[in-house]
Amino acid sequence: MDEIFIECSPGVSGDMLLSAFYDLGVPQEIFEKPLIDLGLKEFFSLSFNESFSSSFRAIKAEVRIIKNNEKRLWHDIRELIIKGKLEQNLEKKIIQVFELLAIAESNVHGISPENVHFHEIGSIDSIIDIVGVCAAIEYLKPSRIYCNTPNVGKGFTNTDHGLISIPSPAVIELISGNKMEVSSNASIDCELSTPTGIALLLAMVDSFDSPSKFCIDSYGVGAGQKNFSFPNLLKVLKIRSSSNKSNISVSPLFEEVSIQEAWIDDQTPEEVAMFVNLLRNEGALDVSYKAINMKKDRIGFSLVAIVPIEKEKFFRELWFKYSNTIGLRERRQGRWILPRREGYCETSFGKIRFKETTMPSGEKLIKPENDEILKLQKKYHLTIQDIRSTIKRTQGKFKTFND
């Protein structure tokens, strides 16, 4: 499967990405169909024309507004997207981009994301950029997307809020809230990366480190709207990197663990439960316990803890200090585990903690932490099914806390 490398020098915007994907070979109907499904057919016409920047050929997207559309709240845009009944993955991608923008704008203006009043971002041409780029990604289905570090520029720009400094507050919020690395060319006194462009990168890109070795199968070039003394171009390359191997397989990892076990018949269920929680909080890999029949027909508990080898002695001391056992069985066992990582995804509920598991086929499966589901259920008074459904529909890319 092909990979994508976005080369955004000097910067990135939604229309430049749209143009480059068209030049790469994405059919125009792929951009227009979801917009028609959203009921926007009578609001615009979209064309792609050959253009030049510093004598270099490129494609420039041209949007003609047929009907003026009102500036929309994020709530209105989300409702528009959901009612469009788009393919599920495409709907999720589009919502994720708008969600990033809504959260950034809400933090900048100190209001709820639901009440964010989009200005430039809520206009029809920005909606076309976001929906079109997401549709192109869904059409191409790359196995991985790379991007170089975008340049944000400097100086001032005119907006609906008046003259503001560059990078704009929304761009600053997006890059700081998502720990995104950017550059700023001191010689360029202009906005080079727009909030829409940055949000699209955050939603699409898997790695902002360029692959060290790759072959280019084809490419597309998109031209920006502004004229500089240098080429204002963005390139989208369809590549095959050395890391993109067919029939990828991942072997489970082998590790040795310690199994510690005891039977206890002289502690209350409450005390046993407290001890089990202590073991878990101190880093036991897992703990289980059950009621058993013991000598003299007493009801007791069988406790089993799986602990790291390097912490055997530490946990051994916990057993003798905080439980009533006078003996502890201990043995070492091997286990095979699939690689997994902890991280988070952006959703309409905000950041949610997830776990990612890599299957032997190379497929990556992610699921939200159950504790997060329970917190959201209490906060919003929704069913677990509703919480899971909303998360699945709006979750963005998985971003790891660590490896």
N, C-alpha and C positions, 0 to 999 in steps of 0.2 A: 504494500500500500504506500502511496506517495506521501511525502511530507511537504510542508509549506515553510518557506523562509521569507518573512516580511522585512524588507530592507527600507527603513524609513529615514532617509537622509535627504533633506534636513529634518523633517518632522512628519506628523501624521494627522489626517483629518478623515472624517467619514466619507466624503466624496472622492478623495484620492484612493482610498481602499476600494470603493465601489468601482471606480474607473479601472484600477489595476486588475481586479478580478474579472471584469468584462474582457479586458485585453488578454487575460490568461486563457480565455475560452469559455467562460460561464455564459450560457445563452441569456438573452435579455428577458425572456419569459420567466426565467428562474427568479429574477429580481421583481418582476411585475406581478406574478400570480399571487403571492401572499399579500401584496398591497391591495389587490382587487378583492381578495378574500376578506380583508379588513374593511371593505366598503369605501375605499379611497379612490376608486377608478376615476370619478368625475372631478377630483381635486387637482390632478397633475398630468403632465405628459413628461416622459423620460426619454432622453436620447443620448447616444454616445458618439462623440465626434473626434476625429483625429486632430491633435493639437501639437504645438511645439513649445519647448521651454529651453532657452539658450541653444537653439538649433537642434535639440534632441526630440525625436518623435515620441509621442505618448497619446493616451486617450483621456479625454475630459468629459465627465458626466455633466449633462445640462438638464436641469429641472425647470419646467415652465409651470408656474402656478395658475391653474384655471379658476379655482375658487379660493377665496381667502378662508383659511380655517382659524378658529379661535385658538388662543393660547390655552393649553390644557393643563389640568392638575394631573399629578402622577396617578391618582386614583382613576381618573377618566381614561388615561392612556392604557392602564392595565386592563380595565374593563373592555376597552376596544379590542385589545389583543386577545383576551380570553374568548370574547364573543365571536371572533373571527374563525374559531375552530381550526386553527392551523395544526399541522403535524406536531406531535407532542415535543419532540426534540427541538424543533425550530421555535416553537412557542417558548420553551424554556430558555433558549439562548437569547431571544429578544427581550424577555422579561428580565433576565439577568443584567443585560446592558443598562436598561432603564432603571433597574433597581440600584445599580452602582451610582448612576447619576443622581437619582432621587435622594439616596443616603448622603452623598457629597453635598448636594444643595441644601438638604435639611440641616446638616451640621454647620454649613456656612451661614445660614440665615436664622438658625436657632429655632426651627419649627419641626413638626412631625413630618416624616417622609410622605405620609398620605396627603398632606396639605401643600406639598411643594408645587409651586406654580411655575412650570417650565416656560421659558421665554424662547430664546433661540432654539433650545433643544426640543421644545414642543411644537415647533413649526413643521410644516409638511415636508420640507426638504430634508430636515434632520431625521424625521421618521422614515423617509425613503432610504436614507443612508444606513440607518441601523437595521431596518428590516432586510434591506437588500444585501448587506454584507453578511448578516447571519444566514440568509438563504443561500448565499454562495458557499459558505463554509459547510452547510448541511448538504449541499449538492456535491461538493468535492470530497467530503468525508476524509480529510487527511488523518494519518495516524498520529501526527505530531505537528505542532506549529511552533516555529522559532521566530524570534524577532531581535533585531539589534536595539541598542539603547536609544530611545527617541530624544530629540532635542526640543526643549520647550520654548526657547527664545527669550527675549526680554523686552522691556519698554512698556508701552501702553496701548490699549485697544478700546474702541468704542463698543458698548453693549447697551441693552435696554436699561441697565442700571447706571449708565453714564460711562465716563472714562475710567478704566480700571487698569491696574498694573499687570504685567505679564511675568510669570505665569498667573493666570486668573485664580481667584479663590477656589473655584470648583476643581481646577486642575491640581492645585496644591493639596486639596483635601483628598482627591483620588490617589495621588502618588504617595502621600504620607500615610493615609489609612490602609494602603495595600502594600507598603514597603517597596515601592517600585523605584528602580534606579533610573534617573534621567540625566541628561547633559544640558548645558546652556552655553551656546556659542556667544561670546562677548561681542563679536563683530556684527551680529544679526539683531537689529533693533525692531523686532516684530514677533507676533504670535506664530509659532511654528507648529505647535500641537494643540488641537482643540479638545475640550472636554469629551466630545463625542468620540474623537479618535482615540484618546487615552482609555476611555471606558471600553471601547471595542477591543483594544489590545488586552486589557486586563481580563476580559471575558473569554477571549479566544486563545491567547498565547500560553503554551505549556512551559517554554523556557526562553528567558531573555539572554541566554548565552548562545552565541552562534555555534553551529556544529563545526568541528575542526576540519572535517573532510566530507565532501559531498559532491555529487554529480547534479548538474542542472538539466532537467528534461525539457522544460519550457518556462516562460516567464511572461508577465504582463507589467505594463508601466502606466501609472496614473499621474496626470498632471494636476497640480494645485491651482487655485484661482488667482493667487498673487504672483506678481512678477518680481523676481530678484535679479541680482547680478550674477547668479549661479543657477543651475538647473533646479527647478522646484518640482521634483519627481519622487514618486514612491514606487518601489518595485516589489512584486510578489513573485517569488520563484517556486516552481514545483521541483522538488529535489529528492534525491535518494542519498541519505547519509550513511556513513559506515555503521551507525547504530541501528539503522533500519533494515533488519534482516528478516527474511521470510521464515515462516514456521518457528517463530520465537517460542522457546520453552523456558520455564523457570523451575528449577529444582527446589523442592522443599528444603528447609534448613534443618540440620541436626544439632541438637544441643542436649547436654546432660543436666538433669534437675535432681533435686533431693525431695524425697517423699517422707514426711514426718507424720506419725499417726499415734493416737492414744485413745483408750476407752476410759470414760470418766462417769462414775455413778454417784458422786457425792457433791455435785454442784447443781444449782437451780437452772432452769432453762434460760432465765434472764442473764445469769452470770455467764453461761456458755455462749449466748448470743453476743454479749459484750466482748468476750475473749476472741470470738471469730472475727468481729469487726476490727479488733486491735491487730490481729494477724494481717488482715487485708490492708489496713491503713499503713502498716509498716512495710508493705511491699511484697507480701506473699503473692505468687503468680495466680493461685486459686485456692479456695478453701471450701470444703463440703462437710456437712455433719448430718447425722440421722440418729433417731432413737433406736436403741437396741435393748434386748433382754440380757441382763448380766447375772452374776452369782446371787444367790439368795433371793431370786425372782425380782431383783430390783431393776427398774427402768433406768438406763444410762444413755450416754451419747458416744457414738463413734465419730471422732474428728480426724480429718485428713487434710494436710496442708501441702501444697506443692510450692517449694521455695527455691530461690537461686542457690547454686552450689556455694558461691562465695559468701552467702549469708547464713549458712547452716548453723554455725555456732551462735550467731545473734538470735536466730529464731529458737534454737534449743533453750537458750536462757529465758526467752519469753514464756515458753511452755512451763518451766519450773517456777517462774516468778508469779505468773498471773493465772495459772490454772491449778487445780488440785491434783493433777496427775503425779504419780511417783515413779512413772516409767514412760519411756518414749521409744517407739520403734522408728528406725530410720534406715532408709535404703536409697541408693541412687539408681535412676532409670534414664534411659535415653528417650527422646521424643523428636518427632519430625513436625516442623511447623512451616506454614506458608508465610512468606514475607508480608509484613503489614506495617502500616504507618498511621500515626495519629495526625489529624489536621482539622481543617474546617472548610465549609462551603458558605458562600453568601446565599441567603434565601430571603423571601419576603418577611420573615421573622427576624432578619439580621443574621449575624454570624452564628452558625450551628456547628458543634464539634462532630466530626465524622471519623470513622476508621476505614482505611483502604487496605484491601487484601489482594495480593497478586496471585492469580491462579496458575497452575502448571502450564496452561496454554499461553500465558502472558497476559490474559485478560485481567483487567483491574476492576474489582467490585468495591463499591463504597456504600456505607450505610450510616445513618445518624446514630449517635450514642443514645441509649435508652433514657439516661438521666435527663438529656435535653428534651426528649419527647414529654416526659412527665412534668418538667418545669413549664413548658409551653402549654400543656393541658391545664395546669392550675392557673396560669396567667390569663389565658384567653377563654377558659371554660368551654373548650371544644372537645370532641371525641378524639381518641387516639387515631382513629381512621382518618378523620379530617386533618389532623396535624400532619400525619405521614403523607397524605395525598398532596397537601399544600407544599410541603418540603420537596417532594418528588417533582412537582410541577415547576417549582421556581429555583431549585438549587443550581448553583453555578459550578465552576471548575473546582476540583479538590485542591487545596493548598496545604502542604504539610507543615507541621510544627517542627518536625525533626525526621531523620531517617532511621 
